[in-house]
Amino acid sequence: MSVSRTALKLAVLAALTGAGSAQAAVEIQWWHAMQGALNDKVNEIANKFNASQSDYKVVPVNKGNYDETMAAGIAAFRAGGAPAILQVFEVGTATMMSAKGAIKPVSTVMKDAGETFDQKAYIPAVAGYYTSSKGEMLSFPFNSSTTVFYYNKDAFKKAGLDPEKAPKTWPEVMQYSAKLKASGTNCAYTTDWQGWVHLESFSAWHNTLYATKNNGFGGTDTRLIFNSPLHVKHVTNLQDMVKKGYFSYGGRKAESQAKFYNGECAMFTGSSASLANIRKNAKFAFAVAQLPYYPDVQGAPQNTIIGGASLWVMGGKKPDEYKGVAKFFNFLSRPEIQSDWHQATGYLPVTMAAYEMTRKSGYYDKNPGADVSVQQMVVKTTDKSRGVRLGNMVQIRTVVDEELEAVWAGKKEPKAALDSAVARGNDLLERFQKTARE
């Protein structure tokens, strides 16, 4: 009887010790906006990190779409319950930067934790976007994408076009559109994220400013200038494509990719992260190519800009939590983790080492075009092509959508629409500037 009691005591003690050990892991809350298969991949990454050590446990929590996740994070910070890590889409960068005390720069987190952190290891156009004027990386690049050009090779063959040759210029896109339409293609061209593709990235690709103060990197007293003759010419050409039945508008965000992968539209501009979805759904041969450009513009093509999101470290956390965040970010930076993320999702590998690992694995040889996004981004950026970092950018995009939709519907001429978008957007910038000063 005494033996069994002793055994029971030892069993209880072991159970309690085990429970204590499990509870000893510092929990790191990670709020994110990844949904569907991307949510599964995020959970997989967190599980791999958690299994790799026992001191920290990353807990990923989906908070809805990008807008909802950012709003939830800011509200939680004000209430004193923010997560350690918050995923914020790129257009929320200026807002996060201006939120006093809300964030702790990633470079500071890594340095304080004694973790190895080399900002030069990241693709310049990616790291540069999330870096302050003082050279301090503010947030961690995670799911970065860029704009690319997709086309239906089968539709090209039917139209008498070379299926191995994508249009390199916008004049060629218009020429190809005429042949595709004549061959019976219902829609020659469509696009996702019209403001991001046709104004923001378009500007960087042509080494042309979207806004003053180097697109907002030089200060909050920036103003929009995307109503230049080049921008007006481009939107006018797109309007002409609408009138001729070449260009079919599908929506403000990622709705149009379905028009491409269901075979309705033969050419499509959208996110590099659309690749996995297109690969899964398209019942035809397709290819990925670089964005078209206007050959008469000096400096074009330059580089495209990033989309997607980064991971922000929230302020007010305990030292142990910050150490765990630093360990996790180092884990995320590993070439094998980044390479796998890139191949599975179509997002950019944010480090050059991950890109080289992917290239050497033969992935790009087996999946032609999968490296187009990287090729558009690995060049050295200029003050005009680093990206667009403006306050109230979410609202500005809504204004742009409204004005461009008026053009496609024949209710406004391109110059009037862009002038209006600039004026309305500048009002939003002035409000942000005032708030940032307070």
N, C-alpha and C positions, 0 to 999 in steps of 0.2 A: 504493500500500500504506500509506504514511504517512497519507494522507488518511483512509483507512478506519479506521486505528487511532485517529486523532484523533476521528473521528466516534463510534467505539465508546466511547472514553473519555468523551466528552460525553454519550452516551446513558446510560452507567452512572452518571455523576455526576448526571444529571437524575433517573434512577430512584431513586438514593439520597436525593437532595434531596426528591423527592416522598414517599418513605417516611418521611423524617424529619419532614416537615410533617404527614403523617397521624398519626404517633405523638405529635406535640406536643399534640394535643387532650387535655385533662384528662378522664379518664373518670369519670362519675358513676353509680354503681350504684344502681338503684331497684328494691327488692324490693316486690312487690305481690301482691294476692289476686284480681285481676280475671281472670275466666275466660270462655271462649267469645267472643262478640261484644265483650264489654267488654275482654277482653285485646287483641283486634284494635284497638280504639279507643285503648287505652293506647299500643300500638306506633305507631299513626298519629300521636299527639300527640308522642311522643318523636322520631319521624322529622322532623316539622315543625320542632321546636326545633333539632335537629341541623343541618337544612338552612338554618336562619335565621342561623347563625353558625359559625365554625370553631374557636373556642377550647375548647369543651366538647362532650362526647359523652355524652348520657344513655343508659344501657343498662338497659332495663326487664327484670326477671326475675320470672316468676310462681313463687311459692313455695307454691302450694296454696290452701286456703281461709283465712279470716281467722285462725282459731286457729293453723293451721300456719305462716302467715306471721309472726305475732307471735312464736311460739315459736322459729322459725328465726332471727329478728332478734336476739332476746335471747341465744340460745345463741351466735350469731356474735359479738356484742359481748363476751361473756365470754371468747371464744377469740381476740379481737383481730382479727376479720375481718368486722365488721359493714358493711353497705352505707352509703352516705351518706344515702340516703332510705329510710325504712321505712313502708309503709302499715299503719296499725293501726285496727281498727274502734273505734267510739266507746266501747264498754264497756271497752276496754283503756286508756282515757285516764288514770285514776287510777294504774294500775300503771306506766305510762310516766313519769308525773310523779314517782313515788316512787323510780324507779331512779336513784340518785345517780350523776352523771357519764355516764349513758347517752345523754342527749339534750342538744341545744343549742337553746334557744328560737328559734323562727322570727323573732321580732321582733329578736333579737340578731344572727342571721345576716344579716338584711336590712340592719340598721343598719351593721354592720361592713363590709359589702360596698358601702355607699354607694348602695344601691338604693332607689328611691322605694317607700314602703310605708305605706299609710293604712288602718289597721284599721277605720275608719269606712266604708270602701268596701264592706265585706262585710255580708251580711244579718245583723242583730243577733243573732237566735236561733242562727245558725250560728257567728259569730265568738265570741259570748259563751261558748259551751260550751268552746271551746279556749283560753280566756283565763284567766290566773291572777287571784287576788284583788288583785294589784298592777297589773292592767291590761295584763299582758304576754302577747301571743299566743304560745302554746307550740308549736302545730303548725299546719300549713297546711291549711285546709279544702279537700278535693278532691271526693270523691264523697259528698255529703250528700243524704240522702233524708228523708222524713217519712211519717207514716201518713195514708192517705186512704181514701175509701169508693168502691167501684166497684159498679155495678149493671147488670143485663141489661135493656135497654129493651124487648126483644121479650117477655121473660117478664112484665114489668110490664104491657104491653098485654094479654096473654093473661089476666092476673089482674084486669083492669079498673082498673088503677092508671095514673095519669098518667105516661107514660114520660119526661116532661120535668121531673118533680118527684121528687127523692130525699127519703127520710125525713130530717128534720132532727134529730129527737130519738130517744133509745133507746126510749121508749114507742111512737113511730111505727114503728120497726124491727120491734117485736113485732107491731104491728097489720098491717103490710105482710106479715110472715111468714105470718100466718094466711091472708091472701088468696092469697098465692103457693102455699101448700101446698094450699089448697082447689081451686086451678086446675089442680093436677096437677104442679106443680114438685116435683121429687124432694127438693131441699134448698133452703131459703130463704136460709140464711146460712152463711158459713164465714170463717175468718180465718187469716192467717199470723202468725208471731211473737207468740203470745198474750200473753206477758209484756210485751213492748214496747208492743203496741197497747192491751191492756186494763188494764194497771197503770201502766206508766211514762208513756206518752203520755196515757193517760186522766187521770192525775193532773194533768199540766200543763194539759191542755185544760179541766179544771175548776178550775184555779188552786188545787190541793190538794197538799199535800206527800206525797211518796212516802217520804221519809226525813227525819230531823232534820238540823239544821245546813244548811238550805237545800239538801236533797238531796245533801249531801256537799261542796258548794262551800265550806262554812264550816269544814271541818276533817275529819280522819280519825276523830274520835270521834263519828261519826254512827251512827244506828240506824234501822232500817226501821220505818215506821208505816203501811204500806199495808193494814192490817186495820181501817181506820176504818169507821164505819157506811155511808159512801158506797161504799166499795170492796166491802163485803160485799153491799150491795144490788145492785150491778152484777153481781157474780159469781152471785148468787142468780137474777137475771133470766136470765142466760146459761144457768144450770143448768136453768131452767124451759123455755128454748127447746130444750135438748137433749132433755128429757123429752117434749116435744110433737113432736119430729122436725123442728124448724125449723133447728136449728144442728147442722152436721156438722163434727166436728173432724178435721183432716187431717194434723197433724204440728206439730213444734216450730218449724220454720224456715219455708222458703218452699214447702212441699209443697202447701199448700191452693190456691194460685193456679190450679193445674191443674183443680181442682174448679169454679172459676169459668169459666175460658176454654173448658173442654170442655162447658159448658152445664149441668152438674149442679147447681150452686148459683147462685141468682139475685143474691145480694148478697155482697160480699166486702170485708174490710178488710185492707190490707196496705201495702207500701211504694209510694211514688210511683215508685220505680225499676222496678216491675213493669209499668208502662204499655207499654213497648216490647214486652215478651213477650206481654202480653195483646192488644195491637194486632195482633201477628203471628199469633196462634193463634185468637182468637175468631172464630167464624163467625156472629156476631149483632151487632146494634147495642148498644153499651154507652156508659156515661157515667161520669165521675168527679165526685165531690162531696166536700164537707167531711165530716169525721167527725161522727157524731151526738153529742149531749150530753144531759144531764138539765137541763131548763129550770128546775127548782126550785133549782138550785145557783147561789148568788150568784157572779158573776165568770165564769161559763161562757157561751160558749166564750172561752178566753184564747188560747193558742197551742199548737201541737203541738211536739214536740221532734225533734231530728235522729236519724237512724240513719246507716248508711254508715260512712265512715272518713275519716281525715285523714292527712297526710304528716308524719312526724316526721324531724327532722334528727338523725342519730346523732352522739355525741361522739367526740373523738379523731381527727378528720380534719384534713388539711392545709388551710392557708388558701386555696389555689387551688381545692380541692374545694368549700369553703363559698361561694366567689365564684360558682362554677358553679351551685351549688344556688340561690343567690339570683337569678341570671339566669333560671334555669328557672322558679322560682316567679313571677317577674314575668311571664314568658311565659304561664304557666298562668292568670294573673289577667286577661289581656287579654279584653275583652268578647267579641270574635269567637271566641276559643277556648272560653270558658265557655258562650257561647250555643250553639255547635255541640255541645258535650258534653251540655248540658241537653236539647237537642232530640233527639239521637241515643239517649240512654240513659234519660231520665225522671228523672235526678238533678237536684237543684236547681241553678240558676245561683247560685254562691255570692256574686256581687257584684250590687249593684243596677244597675250599668251594663249587665251582661249580661242581666238581666231586662228592662230598658228596650229594649235592642237587639232582644231576642226579640219583645217586645210590638209594637214598631214595624214589625217585619218581617211582621206579620200571621199569625204562627205560631199564636197562641192563637185567632184567629178561625177558622182552618182546622182547628184541633184543640181543640175546646171541652173544658174541664176540665184541660188540660195545665198551667194556671197555678194550679190549686187548691192545690197543695203550697206555692207561693210565698205565696199569699194567707194561708195558715195560719201563715206564719212571719215576715211582714214587720212584725208589730206589736211594740211594745216589750215585752220579757219582764219578768216579776216574779221575786222571789226564789224563788217556788214553781214557776215555769214555765221557768226557764232550762235545765233538763235534769237528768239524774241522773248524778252522777259519783262512783262508789263503788269502793273496792278490792274485789278478788275478785268483780267483777260478773258475769264469765262463769259462775262457780260458783253465784252467787245466781240467775241466770236458770235454771240447771238445776234448782235447788231449786223455783223457782216453777213450772216445767213439770211436775215430778213431782206437786206438790200440786194444780195445776189439773186435770191428767189424772185424778187421783183423784176430783175433783168430777164431771167429765164421765162417768166410769165408774160413778157412783153409790156410790162407796166412802167418800166423805167429804162432809160438809156444808160449804158455803162458808166460814162463820166459822171452823170448826175447821181447814180447809185453809189459810186465810190466816194464822191465828194460828200454825200450825206453820211456814209459809213464813217468817214474820217471825222467829220464834225461831231457826230453823235458819240463816237469812240473817244474823242478828245475831251468831251464833257465828263466821261467816266474816268479818264486819266486825271483830270483836274480834281475830281472828288477824291480819288485815291491819294493824290499828292497831298491834299489838305489833311486827310486822315493820318498819313505817314508822318506829318510834321507834329501832330498833336501828341 
